Amino acid sequence: MGFSEEVRGAAQTIRRAEAVSVISHIDADGISSEAIVRTAVARAGVPVSSHFVRQLEPLTMKAVPEDDSLKVFVDLGAGQQNLLEERGLSPDEVLILDHHVAQPCGIEYQQVNGVPHGHTRLSAAGVAYFVAKALDEENVDLAKIAIVGNVGDMMARETLGLVGPAAEIVADGVEHGSVRVVRRDLNCYGTSTRPVHVCLSYNDDPRIPGITNDTPGALRFLKKLLGYELKGPGGRWLVWEELDLPVRTKITSALVQQLLANGEGVERVFADSYLFPDEPARSPLRNASEYATLLNACGRWAKPGIGSKICCGDRGDAYREAEYMLNNHRSIIRELLQYILDTGVTELSHLQYLHIGDRYPDTIVGIGAGMALGKLNWRKPILIMCTLPEDHTLTKVSMRTNEWSVRRGVDLQAALNAASAEFGGGGGGHPIAAGAFIPHEAEGVFVSRVNDLLRDQLA
Ligand code: C5P
């Protein structure tokens, strides 16, 4: 069966359902997928409820309701079909909309997944969007949320823009008027909310000497280049999105020159960005990557439902709560980053690692690891372990690397998946960012095993 047939089949299954329970993941892609499915199902007149889980594993299976509803698993389920079977779920009460590699089981559950069709850069929110559109063409207004999910799950990162079926979603959003694409914009996070010099200095893809990790350096660079400071009315710093095209071009050309002078490639200076003109300027909802961070802040601090309300248009209480969570999320991540840098990492031949105990929730450790990497030895992937307060026999592992390493053959997902399986744990994710759970007593050997696997990948 082709991808389009899978999509149409899923829409039919939903139309026939008496009631739907959506079970989704707490990250930006999971939250946006849930919002898309819930909205589309409700618009089709079918009663719908939602349940979020951190991972689908034996302990969290209790979130799956024991009733006659159609269980729609989004952004999870493909890799955990054995759990659905063990729970006794029959094929006619399950629909999986996912983008993770499927692990088949005895029962063949209905599934829509781009991966087996070669659509490897389409996240669950993208899959959910196609099903929503098959339910009703009017659901094109959900393209914006699907773009947030795709960007949040790093589907645009390697290719410097959304490609394949995800690019079709972008075209729908543009036609609908709720999405604006800036082709070959500055490839930098925070272009709608951060002062330009801060935005540039926080960016390490590409790394630019004298600018990356050097906010005063970035400010000097801009002042020297332009002859003035990028300030607006009342003396507030301008953000990238507010700059006129000639100013932007002048800055990107200078960045290109800087990289060329250092013998570096320049292609990663630019990437497509996705703006939402119906959101207020300078707000975290104004572009896809910052919107995704806000959703992640909600999910990782146990309020995925708030993120979902934002996706569905709530700009009142839910938005105020989400903004509070975003600020809190940022300040705790800054603290975590400082903790990692102050404590220091141990370097092995092919990775650097640290154990941070149970000081920070495991849901944010990976984010801290990613930020720390830019300030440590960025050539070696970073592995951070933490203890789960609810279960001291288990250790959560988060790994992060960068495009530079991935281009050289590093695949963290493959390494963590293989190494954790050897110790009876489980892991997954992406080449650039992956996680795993392992038994506490295996920590030492596990780290050295991952180091060996990374060495083999680079051989
Ligand atoms: O938790 P963390 O942010 O480090 O996770 C990074 C990536 O690894 C995410 O895509 C997450 O879904 C995935 N992961 C996984 N299995 C785990 C832990 C994380 O697939 N046991």
Residues whose N, C-alpha, C, O or C-beta is under 5 A from the ligand:
A	BS01	C5P	D362 T363 G366 V397 S398 M399 G426 G427 G428 G429 A433 A434 G435 A436 F437
